[in-house]
Amino acid sequence: MESGISTLFDIYEQLYGPKITMAYLDELAADLSQIAGRSRPWTGKFLHSLLRGYPGFRANGQLGKAVSVLAGRLAGLDEIRSRAEEVQVLAVNHLPAGTLVLGTAQRCAAPGCQITFVPNHPRQKYHSKTCARLARRQRFAGQTSKHN
C-alpha cells in the first residue's frame, strides 16, 4: 500500500474506527473534496476502491495533498501549517529556516525566461526589471513592424 493510501487508511481509522462503511467513506470523501476545493467531489466509492487497491484506481496529487492537510489538522496543526509543504527555495533576501511563504509561484512572463518566482504585488508579471524592459522592447518592436 503506497504511503498516501496508508495515510488515508490511518485517518479513516482515527476518525471512524477499523470497520469501513460507505456512509463514513462518503463523509470522508466530502471532507477531502472540501479541503481540495473540488467542484466535482470525490465519492466514498472512489475512496473504497483506493483503499482496497482495485486496479485502475490511483490517488492523484490533489487527493494526496488533501489527505496530508487533513492529517495535519488531526495532528493539531493550524490551517496554514497543515497546508504548508517543505520545499527547497532560492532566496534573494535572507529567509530564516522555517519561514512561511504565502504567495503563489508563477513563471516570469518575459519571452524565453524560465524563472519561477513569488510576486511582490498581485499585478507583477516579471521577476526582474530587466525582464520587464526586455518584454516591453519586444512588444514595441512587434508593434512598429506591424505599422510598416
N, C-alpha and C positions, 0 to 999 in steps of 0.2 A: 504494500500500500504506500503510495507516494506521500511525502510529508504534509502537503496541503490537505489531502483526503484524511490523513491520520489526525490532523488538527481539527478538521470538520467533525470527525467522529468524537474526538475528545470534547469539543464544545457541546455536541449533542448530549453526550453522557452527563456533562456537568449541569446542563440545563434541565434535561428531561429524564435522566436515568438510562439504564442499559437497554431497555426494551424500545425498539424502534417502531413508531407508529406513523402512519401517513398524516394524521392531524398535526402531530408535532413537527414532522418534516415540512408540512405546508407553512406552519408558523415560522420555522427557522428560515425557510426559503424567502418568506416575505420580509423578515428582518434583514437578511443578507442583501436582498434586492433594494431595500430602502437605503442601506449603507452605501451600496454601489450607485444609487441614483438611476436605476434602470427603469425605462419606460415599459419594457416587457419583462415582468418579473420572472425569476426562476420559479420552478414548481417543486413541490415536495417529491413528485415522481422523479424529476431530474436528479435531485439530491440522493434519492434512494438508489438510483442507477449508478451514481458515482460511488456511493458507499459500498455497494455490492460488487463494484468492479466490472460491471457489464461492458462487453466490447462495444466500442464506438462512442462511449461516454467519457469525456475528459473535462477537467476543470480548466477554464481559461485564466489568464492573468487577472481579469476583473473579479472573478469569483475568489481567486486566491487572495487578492488584496482585501476584499470584503471579509473573508474568513480571518485574515490577520488583524484587521481592525476590530472585529468582534472579540477575538481572543485578547487583544489589548484592553478592551473595555472590561472584559470579565476579570482581567488581572488587576484592575483598579486604575488603569491609565486614563487620563483625561482625553477628551475628543481629539485635540491636536496631536498629542503624543501617540495616541493609538493609530492615527493615520500616517504618522511620520515614518519614513524609512531611511536607513543609513545608506549614504552613497558617497563616493569619492568626488570632491569638488575642487576645482582650481579657482582660488580666490585672489582677486587683485588686491583687496584690502585684508587685513588680519581678521580671521574668524576664529574665535576660541573654540576648542573642542566642544561638541555638543550644541553648537549654535543651530537654531531652528530657522530655516529659510522658508518663508510663507509664500513667496511668489511662484508663478508657473513659468517654467523654462520655455523658450521659443527660439527658433532658428533666426539668425540675422537675415533681414530682407534684402541685403545687398547681393546683386548677382554674383555668383561664384563663391560667396563667403560661406564657410562650413561651420561657423561658430554658433554654439547654442548658449544662450545667456538668460538671466533673470532680469527683466527690465526694471528700471528705477521708477518709471512712470507708465501708466496704462497705455499711452499712445506711442511709446518708444518702439521703433521698428528695427533699429540698427544697434549693434553692440558698441560701436565707437563713432566718433565724429568723422573719422577717416572714411568709414564705410558709408555714412550718410552723404558725405561730399561726393564720393565715387558714384553712388546711385543717382544723386542729383545731376551730376555731369552726364551720365549715361542717358537719363531721361531727357535732358536738354538737347543732347546730340541727336537723339532719336526724333525729337520734335522739329529741329531745324532741318534735318534731312527730308522730312515729310513735306515741308513747305517749299523745297527746291524743285 
